[in-house]
């Protein structure tokens, strides 16, 4: 962390060898702008130096934040999901995805099948179920932000399904996660019970 910035939204790669996160700056009293970085995890568990993910994943003048990563079986590749207010989206804040191959990143793709004219935020990809969870302000739900899930069928993201009450409420329901998504991470960092590794 730096005095003028803060790091948030950490997420580990499926093999546990890399951590992605948002590096954010307060532009003014009400506006925050973020960029995505990663750090490789060394054999002793310490972190390597920070690496800013290059354009076009990060885009000057726009926020790129809230990463989550997983290997999407039906697409046959590792995918980094994130939230951005950049042009080319469906609404205010949209969920985007980009292919990851080692240190190489593809071109971001807007998830038009699930984004609305409002905001979709806080994505979480669960490796075991292959489902992408997120919160939406634009879908018709209980009120405020509600939690939805989707998955890939025949190469497309299916219509998002809302979670029932009490997970969703009339308040803003955000940052939904399930238990640790990657068994390899559990084994690497010696979690005491495999029940944590769904």
N, C-alpha and C positions, 0 to 999 in steps of 0.2 A: 504493500500500500504506500501511497504518497500523500502528502499533506493536502493536495488539491484534487486527489482522485481516490476512488475506492474500487475494490474488486469484489464482485458478487456472482451468484449463479454458477457455481462450480459444477462441472459434470465430467465424469471419467469416461474414457474410451472403453469399448467392450473388453479389451485385454488388460485394462488397468494401467497401461504404460504412458498415458497422456491425460492431462486434465485441461479442459477448456473452461474459460470464464469470461465475464464481462468486465471491462475496465471503463469506469464511468467518471465523468466530470460534471460538476454543477455549472451550467452556463450562466444561470441567474437564479433568482429566488424559486422559480417554479419549473425550470427546464433542465433536464439531465440528458446528456448525450453519451452513448456508450460505444465501444468497439470490442471485437472479439480477439482474445489472445489464447495461446496455449503454452503449457510448459510440460516437457517430457519428465517422466518419473524415473529416477535413477534406481539402480539395483539396491541401494541402501535405503530407499524410500524418500530421499530428498528430491527436491525439484531442480530441474535445469533452468536456464535463463528464460525469461519471458519472450515469446515470439508473437508479434502482431500478425494476424492472418491478413494476407494481402487483398487488394481489390481484385475482383469485384465483390468479394464477400463483405468486407468493410467498404463503406462508401462515404466519401467526404461530404459533410454537411447533413448527414442523416444518422440516426441511431441504429445500431446493430447489437442485439442483446439477447439474454435469456437462452443460451445454448442448451441443447440436449442432443445426445448422439447415440446411435445404435446401428447394428447390422440388420437391415431390412431384408429378411429372407426372400420374400417374393420378388424383390428388385435385384437381389444378388449382390448387394454392395453396402458399404458403410456410408451412413448419411448423417450429416450434421444439420439439425433443425435450429432455427433461430427466429427472432422477432425483429421486424424493421419497419420504419415509416417511410422507406424509400419510394421513389416513383415506380410505377408498374404494378402496384398492388390493387387489391379490391376495395380497401377501406383505409382506415386511419393507421392502425398497426396491424400488420399481417404476419402470418407464419410463412417462412421460406425454408427451402431445403437445398443442400449442396452436397455433391458426392465428395468423399474423402478417400484419397489413395496415398497413404503415407504422408509426405509433406506437400502433396499436390491437391489442390482444391478445384472443383469444377466451377461452372457458372451457376449462380443462385437461380432457383426455380420457385415461383410463387405457387403456393398450394391453393389454387383457385377453387378446387372442389370443396374446400372447407372454410375459406375466408369469406367474410361478409362485408357489407358497406361500413360496418363499425370497426371494432378492434377485436383481434384474437391474440391472446398473450399466454405466457407461462406454459409452453409446451413441455411435455415429459414423455419420452419414448420408453416403454416397458419391453425389455428384450424378450422375456419369457412369453408374454401374450402376443407380442408383435403389434401392440396397440399404441396409438399416439393419443395422449390425453392433453387437453388444453382448455383454457377458459375463454369464453366468448361473450361479448357485450351485444352482439348483433343477432344471435340466434334467439328464437322465441323460447323463453324459459321461465324460471321462477322470479326473475328480476335481477338487475345488476349483472355482474359477471357470473356465468354458470359454467360448470365443468362438463365437457363433452369428450367422447372418445371416437376414434375412427381407426381404420386399418386399410391395407391395400388389398384390393381384389381385382384380378385381371388388369393389373398395371395402373389402377386408378384408386384414389382415396374415396372410400364409400361415404355416404351421407352420415354426418356426425350424429351420434346418439347421446342424449343427455343422461347424466347420472341421476339417480333418484334422490329424493330427500332421505336422510338429512344431509347427504353430501352437498346437495344444492339447496339453497335457501333464497330468501328475498334480499339477502345481503350480497356483497361481492365475494364470490367463492373462487379463490386463486391458488396457484402453486400446489396443485394436487400431485402427489407422488405415491408410489407403491414401495414395498420393501425392495431392498437392493436388487437391481435388475440383472447383474452380471455375476454368475457363479465364479468366473475366473478372478474377479476382483475380490470376492470373499476368500478364495483360496490364497490369493497373493498376500492379502493383509491379515490373514488368520482370524477371521471372524469366528467366534466360539461355537456357533451353531449353523448348520446348513439351512435351518429353517428361515434364516435371514436372506437366503439366496434363491428367490423365486424366479 
